Amino acid sequence: MATTLSAITDKVIKTNKTNRHIDMSNITDFLLELDALKHVNRRNHITANDAGRVRVENSAEHSWHLAMACWSIAELFELDVNLETLLKMALVHDLGEIDAGDTFLYASARSHAHIKERDGIARLQAQQGNGIDNLSEIWEAQETGNSIEAQLLKVVDRLLPFLLNINTQGKTWIELGIKRSQVAGAHAFIADTFPEVHLWLAAQIEYATQQGWLIDD
């Protein structure tokens, strides 16, 4: 006799290691909440496709790129990091933007963005369909912590949009009239933890200024 879908579902529920009640409606509601991050657009543009079209990146795409880049750089630099912690941090890094939206790096209101983001994370944490018990804890660790994982995350989070700006001929910088001093200041902290990365950034800032993509002040 063929095994029915309901029988398989019953077995999964009975063998759930935490013995918590499985409600697929709650679970799928939570998964759709996560999907909302795809609708949060950032200011930087992705590199052009074969047709030459350029569009802005969304926060879900950035989160994937951030996780992959952190993983790769951690391996290349042979950093003593907990990869599981690092990747979880990268994946939750922008989740608060579902409620708060993306705050541009050079926006004056950026210093208050973490408040709305923290509230958004608390809302997701409390959802019945969320199976991640320490979601808020992981988000807080990457937001305010000083572990090697958190430090690397912050560096790569600055590196990736910078890289996109360089490879789209400073499109966002030009559109918003960004100054050389703003970019240099926002990336200055990297010199202390990843001097190799900072040297590359400094050279690219010089090049971008020469090309007129950044205002030379």
Phi and psi in degrees as GROMACS dihedral restraints (atoms count N, CA, C in turn):
[ dihedral_restraints ]
;  ai    aj    ak    al  type     phi  dphi    fc
    3     4     5     6     1   -66.4    20    10
    4     5     6     7     1   143.3    20    10
    6     7     8     9     1   -77.8    20    10
    7     8     9    10     1   127.7    20    10
    9    10    11    12     1   -83.3    20    10
   10    11    12    13     1   159.5    20    10
   12    13    14    15     1   -60.9    20    10
   13    14    15    16     1   -39.5    20    10
   15    16    17    18     1   -64.7    20    10
   16    17    18    19     1   -34.8    20    10
   18    19    20    21     1   -67.5    20    10
   19    20    21    22     1   -40.9    20    10
   21    22    23    24     1   -62.7    20    10
   22    23    24    25     1   -44.1    20    10
   24    25    26    27     1   -61.6    20    10
   25    26    27    28     1   -43.4    20    10
   27    28    29    30     1   -60.3    20    10
   28    29    30    31     1   -40.1    20    10
   30    31    32    33     1   -65.4    20    10
   31    32    33    34     1   -42.9    20    10
   33    34    35    36     1   -60.6    20    10
   34    35    36    37     1   -43.6    20    10
   36    37    38    39     1   -63.8    20    10
   37    38    39    40     1   -42.5    20    10
   39    40    41    42     1   -68.6    20    10
   40    41    42    43     1   -29.6    20    10
   42    43    44    45     1   -96.5    20    10
   43    44    45    46     1     5.0    20    10
   45    46    47    48     1   -57.1    20    10
   46    47    48    49     1   123.4    20    10
   48    49    50    51     1   -65.2    20    10
   49    50    51    52     1   -23.9    20    10
   51    52    53    54     1   -95.4    20    10
   52    53    54    55     1    -4.7    20    10
   54    55    56    57     1    60.3    20    10
   55    56    57    58     1    19.1    20    10
   57    58    59    60     1   -79.2    20    10
   58    59    60    61     1   152.8    20    10
   60    61    62    63     1   -72.0    20    10
   61    62    63    64     1   130.9    20    10
   63    64    65    66     1   -96.0    20    10
   64    65    66    67     1   116.7    20    10
   66    67    68    69     1  -119.4    20    10
   67    68    69    70     1   105.3    20    10
   69    70    71    72     1   -64.0    20    10
   70    71    72    73     1   -27.4    20    10
   72    73    74    75     1   -64.5    20    10
   73    74    75    76     1   -42.9    20    10
   75    76    77    78     1   -66.5    20    10
   76    77    78    79     1   -41.5    20    10
   78    79    80    81     1   -62.7    20    10
   79    80    81    82     1   -47.1    20    10
   81    82    83    84     1   -69.0    20    10
   82    83    84    85     1   -31.3    20    10
   84    85    86    87     1   -61.4    20    10
   85    86    87    88     1   -43.1    20    10
   87    88    89    90     1   -65.6    20    10
   88    89    90    91     1   -42.2    20    10
   90    91    92    93     1   -62.9    20    10
   91    92    93    94     1   -35.6    20    10
   93    94    95    96     1   -71.3    20    10
   94    95    96    97     1   -31.2    20    10
   96    97    98    99     1   -62.2    20    10
   97    98    99   100     1   -42.2    20    10
   99   100   101   102     1   -64.0    20    10
  100   101   102   103     1   -36.4    20    10
  102   103   104   105     1   -60.9    20    10
  103   104   105   106     1   -25.1    20    10
  105   106   107   108     1   -62.5    20    10
  106   107   108   109     1   -19.4    20    10
  108   109   110   111     1   -64.4    20    10
  109   110   111   112     1   -22.7    20    10
  111   112   113   114     1   -67.1    20    10
  112   113   114   115     1   -19.1    20    10
  114   115   116   117     1   -92.6    20    10
  115   116   117   118     1    -2.5    20    10
  117   118   119   120     1   -91.7    20    10
  118   119   120   121     1   108.5    20    10
  120   121   122   123     1   -87.7    20    10
  121   122   123   124     1   141.8    20    10
  123   124   125   126     1   -97.1    20    10
  124   125   126   127     1   177.0    20    10
  126   127   128   129     1   -86.9    20    10
  127   128   129   130     1   -27.8    20    10
  129   130   131   132     1   -79.8    20    10
  130   131   132   133     1   153.1    20    10
  132   133   134   135     1   -99.8    20    10
  133   134   135   136     1   143.4    20    10
  135   136   137   138     1   -77.7    20    10
  136   137   138   139     1   164.9    20    10
  138   139   140   141     1   -67.8    20    10
  139   140   141   142     1   153.6    20    10
  141   142   143   144     1   -66.4    20    10
  142   143   144   145     1   146.3    20    10
  144   145   146   147     1   -87.2    20    10
  145   146   147   148     1  -172.2    20    10
  147   148   149   150     1   -61.8    20    10
  148   149   150   151     1   -25.4    20    10
  150   151   152   153     1   -88.0    20    10
  151   152   153   154     1     0.6    20    10
  153   154   155   156     1    82.8    20    10
  154   155   156   157     1     6.9    20    10
  156   157   158   159     1   -81.3    20    10
  157   158   159   160     1   139.0    20    10
  159   160   161   162     1  -125.0    20    10
  160   161   162   163     1   134.9    20    10
  162   163   164   165     1  -135.9    20    10
  163   164   165   166     1   167.7    20    10
  165   166   167   168     1   -77.1    20    10
  166   167   168   169     1   154.0    20    10
  168   169   170   171     1   -82.7    20    10
  169   170   171   172     1   148.0    20    10
  171   172   173   174     1  -102.2    20    10
  172   173   174   175     1   166.1    20    10
  174   175   176   177     1   -69.2    20    10
  175   176   177   178     1   -28.6    20    10
  177   178   179   180     1   -67.6    20    10
  178   179   180   181     1   -41.3    20    10
  180   181   182   183     1   -62.3    20    10
  181   182   183   184     1   -42.0    20    10
  183   184   185   186     1   -63.2    20    10
  184   185   186   187     1   -39.3    20    10
  186   187   188   189     1   -62.7    20    10
  187   188   189   190     1   -42.5    20    10
  189   190   191   192     1   -62.7    20    10
  190   191   192   193     1   -46.9    20    10
  192   193   194   195     1   -61.8    20    10
  193   194   195   196     1   -40.6    20    10
  195   196   197   198     1   -62.1    20    10
  196   197   198   199     1   -46.1    20    10
  198   199   200   201     1   -62.5    20    10
  199   200   201   202     1   -46.6    20    10
  201   202   203   204     1   -64.8    20    10
  202   203   204   205     1   -42.4    20    10
  204   205   206   207     1   -66.8    20    10
  205   206   207   208     1   -41.1    20    10
  207   208   209   210     1   -61.9    20    10
  208   209   210   211     1   -43.7    20    10
  210   211   212   213     1   -61.0    20    10
  211   212   213   214     1   -49.7    20    10
  213   214   215   216     1   -63.3    20    10
  214   215   216   217     1   -46.5    20    10
  216   217   218   219     1   -66.7    20    10
  217   218   219   220     1   -38.5    20    10
  219   220   221   222     1   -59.3    20    10
  220   221   222   223     1   -39.0    20    10
  222   223   224   225     1   -72.7    20    10
  223   224   225   226     1   -44.3    20    10
  225   226   227   228     1   -64.4    20    10
  226   227   228   229     1   -39.3    20    10
  228   229   230   231     1   -85.4    20    10
  229   230   231   232     1    -1.7    20    10
  231   232   233   234     1    51.9    20    10
  232   233   234   235     1    50.0    20    10
  234   235   236   237     1   -80.9    20    10
  235   236   237   238     1   144.2    20    10
  237   238   239   240     1   -84.4    20    10
  238   239   240   241     1    74.9    20    10
  240   241   242   243     1  -118.0    20    10
  241   242   243   244     1   158.6    20    10
  243   244   245   246     1   -89.5    20    10
  244   245   246   247     1   106.2    20    10
  246   247   248   249     1   -62.4    20    10
  247   248   249   250     1   -37.0    20    10
  249   250   251   252     1   -61.7    20    10
  250   251   252   253     1   -45.6    20    10
  252   253   254   255     1   -62.5    20    10
  253   254   255   256     1   -44.5    20    10
  255   256   257   258     1   -59.8    20    10
  256   257   258   259     1   -47.4    20    10
  258   259   260   261     1   -68.8    20    10
  259   260   261   262     1   -37.2    20    10
  261   262   263   264     1   -64.3    20    10
  262   263   264   265     1   -41.9    20    10
  264   265   266   267     1   -59.1    20    10
  265   266   267   268     1   -44.1    20    10
  267   268   269   270     1   -63.8    20    10
  268   269   270   271     1   -38.8    20    10
  270   271   272   273     1   -70.6    20    10
  271   272   273   274     1   -32.7    20    10
  273   274   275   276     1   -92.7    20    10
  274   275   276   277     1   -10.1    20    10
  276   277   278   279     1   -48.1    20    10
  277   278   279   280     1   -45.1    20    10
  279   280   281   282     1  -105.7    20    10
  280   281   282   283     1     7.5    20    10
  282   283   284   285     1   -59.8    20    10
  283   284   285   286     1   -32.5    20    10
  285   286   287   288     1   -63.2    20    10
  286   287   288   289     1   -17.3    20    10
  288   289   290   291     1   -72.4    20    10
  289   290   291   292     1   -12.8    20    10
  291   292   293   294     1   -57.5    20    10
  292   293   294   295     1   -38.6    20    10
  294   295   296   297     1   -95.8    20    10
  295   296   297   298     1   -38.0    20    10
  297   298   299   300     1   -90.5    20    10
  298   299   300   301     1   -19.3    20    10
  300   301   302   303     1    76.3    20    10
  301   302   303   304     1   170.4    20    10
  303   304   305   306     1   -84.3    20    10
  304   305   306   307     1   138.0    20    10
  306   307   308   309     1  -109.7    20    10
  307   308   309   310     1   119.7    20    10
  309   310   311   312     1   -60.0    20    10
  310   311   312   313     1   141.3    20    10
  312   313   314   315     1   -51.7    20    10
  313   314   315   316     1   -37.5    20    10
  315   316   317   318     1  -100.6    20    10
  316   317   318   319     1    14.2    20    10
  318   319   320   321     1   -75.9    20    10
  319   320   321   322     1   144.3    20    10
  321   322   323   324     1   -67.8    20    10
  322   323   324   325     1   -25.2    20    10
  324   325   326   327     1   -87.4    20    10
  325   326   327   328     1     5.1    20    10
  327   328   329   330     1   -60.6    20    10
  328   329   330   331     1   -33.8    20    10
  330   331   332   333     1   -64.5    20    10
  331   332   333   334     1   -19.0    20    10
  333   334   335   336     1  -102.2    20    10
  334   335   336   337     1    -2.6    20    10
  336   337   338   339     1   -62.4    20    10
  337   338   339   340     1   -34.5    20    10
  339   340   341   342     1   -64.5    20    10
  340   341   342   343     1   -22.2    20    10
  342   343   344   345     1   -67.8    20    10
  343   344   345   346     1   -50.3    20    10
  345   346   347   348     1   -66.9    20    10
  346   347   348   349     1   -36.5    20    10
  348   349   350   351     1   -64.9    20    10
  349   350   351   352     1   -42.3    20    10
  351   352   353   354     1   -61.6    20    10
  352   353   354   355     1   -40.5    20    10
  354   355   356   357     1   -62.8    20    10
  355   356   357   358     1   -39.2    20    10
  357   358   359   360     1   -65.1    20    10
  358   359   360   361     1   -40.2    20    10
  360   361   362   363     1   -64.4    20    10
  361   362   363   364     1   -41.0    20    10
  363   364   365   366     1   -61.6    20    10
  364   365   366   367     1   -37.5    20    10
  366   367   368   369     1   -65.6    20    10
  367   368   369   370     1   -44.3    20    10
  369   370   371   372     1   -64.8    20    10
  370   371   372   373     1   -40.7    20    10
  372   373   374   375     1   -58.3    20    10
  373   374   375   376     1   -36.6    20    10
  375   376   377   378     1   -82.3    20    10
  376   377   378   379     1    -9.5    20    10
  378   379   380   381     1   -65.9    20    10
  379   380   381   382     1   139.2    20    10
  381   382   383   384     1   -63.0    20    10
  382   383   384   385     1   -30.5    20    10
  384   385   386   387     1   -84.9    20    10
  385   386   387   388     1     0.4    20    10
  387   388   389   390     1   -82.1    20    10
  388   389   390   391     1   120.9    20    10
  390   391   392   393     1   -96.2    20    10
  391   392   393   394     1     4.6    20    10
  393   394   395   396     1   -98.2    20    10
  394   395   396   397     1   100.4    20    10
  396   397   398   399     1   -66.6    20    10
  397   398   399   400     1   -29.4    20    10
  399   400   401   402     1  -111.0    20    10
  400   401   402   403     1    32.0    20    10
  402   403   404   405     1   -57.1    20    10
  403   404   405   406     1   -49.3    20    10
  405   406   407   408     1   -64.0    20    10
  406   407   408   409     1   -37.9    20    10
  408   409   410   411     1   -64.4    20    10
  409   410   411   412     1   -42.7    20    10
  411   412   413   414     1   -66.5    20    10
  412   413   414   415     1   -42.6    20    10
  414   415   416   417     1   -61.7    20    10
  415   416   417   418     1   -43.0    20    10
  417   418   419   420     1   -65.0    20    10
  418   419   420   421     1   -37.8    20    10
  420   421   422   423     1   -63.5    20    10
  421   422   423   424     1   -37.0    20    10
  423   424   425   426     1   -81.5    20    10
  424   425   426   427     1   -25.5    20    10
  426   427   428   429     1   -79.8    20    10
  427   428   429   430     1   -41.7    20    10
  429   430   431   432     1  -121.6    20    10
  430   431   432   433     1    -7.8    20    10
  432   433   434   435     1   -78.4    20    10
  433   434   435   436     1   168.3    20    10
  435   436   437   438     1  -127.2    20    10
  436   437   438   439     1    24.6    20    10
  438   439   440   441     1   -68.8    20    10
  439   440   441   442     1   165.4    20    10
  441   442   443   444     1   -61.2    20    10
  442   443   444   445     1   -33.6    20    10
  444   445   446   447     1   -65.1    20    10
  445   446   447   448     1   -45.3    20    10
  447   448   449   450     1   -66.3    20    10
  448   449   450   451     1   -38.3    20    10
  450   451   452   453     1   -64.0    20    10
  451   452   453   454     1   -46.3    20    10
  453   454   455   456     1   -62.2    20    10
  454   455   456   457     1   -42.1    20    10
  456   457   458   459     1   -57.8    20    10
  457   458   459   460     1   -45.0    20    10
  459   460   461   462     1   -63.7    20    10
  460   461   462   463     1   -39.4    20    10
  462   463   464   465     1   -65.0    20    10
  463   464   465   466     1   -48.7    20    10
  465   466   467   468     1   -68.1    20    10
  466   467   468   469     1   -33.0    20    10
  468   469   470   471     1   -63.9    20    10
  469   470   471   472     1   -29.1    20    10
  471   472   473   474     1   -84.7    20    10
  472   473   474   475     1   -35.0    20    10
  474   475   476   477     1   -64.8    20    10
  475   476   477   478     1   -43.2    20    10
  477   478   479   480     1   -65.2    20    10
  478   479   480   481     1   -49.9    20    10
  480   481   482   483     1   -64.5    20    10
  481   482   483   484     1   -32.7    20    10
  483   484   485   486     1   -60.2    20    10
  484   485   486   487     1   -46.0    20    10
  486   487   488   489     1   -59.6    20    10
  487   488   489   490     1   -41.5    20    10
  489   490   491   492     1   -66.2    20    10
  490   491   492   493     1   -37.9    20    10
  492   493   494   495     1   -63.8    20    10
  493   494   495   496     1   -43.3    20    10
  495   496   497   498     1   -61.4    20    10
  496   497   498   499     1   -38.9    20    10
  498   499   500   501     1   -89.9    20    10
  499   500   501   502     1     2.8    20    10
  501   502   503   504     1  -119.2    20    10
  502   503   504   505     1    25.4    20    10
  504   505   506   507     1    55.1    20    10
  505   506   507   508     1    42.8    20    10
  507   508   509   510     1    65.4    20    10
  508   509   510   511     1    29.1    20    10
  510   511   512   513     1   -53.9    20    10
  511   512   513   514     1   -51.2    20    10
  513   514   515   516     1   -68.7    20    10
  514   515   516   517     1   -41.3    20    10
  516   517   518   519     1   -58.2    20    10
  517   518   519   520     1   -44.2    20    10
  519   520   521   522     1   -66.6    20    10
  520   521   522   523     1   -45.6    20    10
  522   523   524   525     1   -58.5    20    10
  523   524   525   526     1   -35.8    20    10
  525   526   527   528     1  -105.8    20    10
  526   527   528   529     1     5.0    20    10
  528   529   530   531     1    62.8    20    10
  529   530   531   532     1    46.5    20    10
  531   532   533   534     1   -79.1    20    10
  532   533   534   535     1   140.1    20    10
  534   535   536   537     1   -95.5    20    10
  535   536   537   538     1   153.9    20    10
  537   538   539   540     1   -55.1    20    10
  538   539   540   541     1   -44.9    20    10
  540   541   542   543     1   -62.6    20    10
  541   542   543   544     1   -33.8    20    10
  543   544   545   546     1   -64.8    20    10
  544   545   546   547     1   -45.7    20    10
  546   547   548   549     1   -68.2    20    10
  547   548   549   550     1   -44.6    20    10
  549   550   551   552     1   -61.7    20    10
  550   551   552   553     1   -41.1    20    10
  552   553   554   555     1   -67.3    20    10
  553   554   555   556     1   -38.2    20    10
  555   556   557   558     1   -69.4    20    10
  556   557   558   559     1   -21.0    20    10
  558   559   560   561     1  -111.3    20    10
  559   560   561   562     1     3.9    20    10
  561   562   563   564     1   -62.2    20    10
  562   563   564   565     1   -35.2    20    10
  564   565   566   567     1   -62.4    20    10
  565   566   567   568     1   -21.5    20    10
  567   568   569   570     1   -66.7    20    10
  568   569   570   571     1   -24.5    20    10
  570   571   572   573     1   -60.2    20    10
  571   572   573   574     1   -30.9    20    10
  573   574   575   576     1   -75.8    20    10
  574   575   576   577     1   -33.7    20    10
  576   577   578   579     1  -105.9    20    10
  577   578   579   580     1   -35.1    20    10
  579   580   581   582     1  -135.2    20    10
  580   581   582   583     1    75.5    20    10
  582   583   584   585     1   -60.2    20    10
  583   584   585   586     1   -32.1    20    10
  585   586   587   588     1   -63.1    20    10
  586   587   588   589     1   -41.6    20    10
  588   589   590   591     1   -66.2    20    10
  589   590   591   592     1   -42.2    20    10
  591   592   593   594     1   -64.9    20    10
  592   593   594   595     1   -38.1    20    10
  594   595   596   597     1   -61.8    20    10
  595   596   597   598     1   -41.3    20    10
  597   598   599   600     1   -64.8    20    10
  598   599   600   601     1   -43.7    20    10
  600   601   602   603     1   -60.5    20    10
  601   602   603   604     1   -43.9    20    10
  603   604   605   606     1   -60.7    20    10
  604   605   606   607     1   -41.2    20    10
  606   607   608   609     1   -66.1    20    10
  607   608   609   610     1   -38.4    20    10
  609   610   611   612     1   -70.4    20    10
  610   611   612   613     1   -34.8    20    10
  612   613   614   615     1   -63.6    20    10
  613   614   615   616     1   -41.1    20    10
  615   616   617   618     1   -62.1    20    10
  616   617   618   619     1   -44.6    20    10
  618   619   620   621     1   -63.8    20    10
  619   620   621   622     1   -45.2    20    10
  621   622   623   624     1   -62.0    20    10
  622   623   624   625     1   -36.2    20    10
  624   625   626   627     1   -68.3    20    10
  625   626   627   628     1   -42.7    20    10
  627   628   629   630     1   -61.7    20    10
  628   629   630   631     1   -33.6    20    10
  630   631   632   633     1   -80.0    20    10
  631   632   633   634     1    -8.2    20    10
  633   634   635   636     1    83.8    20    10
  634   635   636   637     1    13.5    20    10
  636   637   638   639     1   -80.4    20    10
  637   638   639   640     1   -24.8    20    10
  639   640   641   642     1  -118.9    20    10
  640   641   642   643     1   142.6    20    10
  642   643   644   645     1   -73.7    20    10
  643   644   645   646     1   124.2    20    10
  645   646   647   648     1   -83.1    20    10
  646   647   648   649     1   106.5    20    10
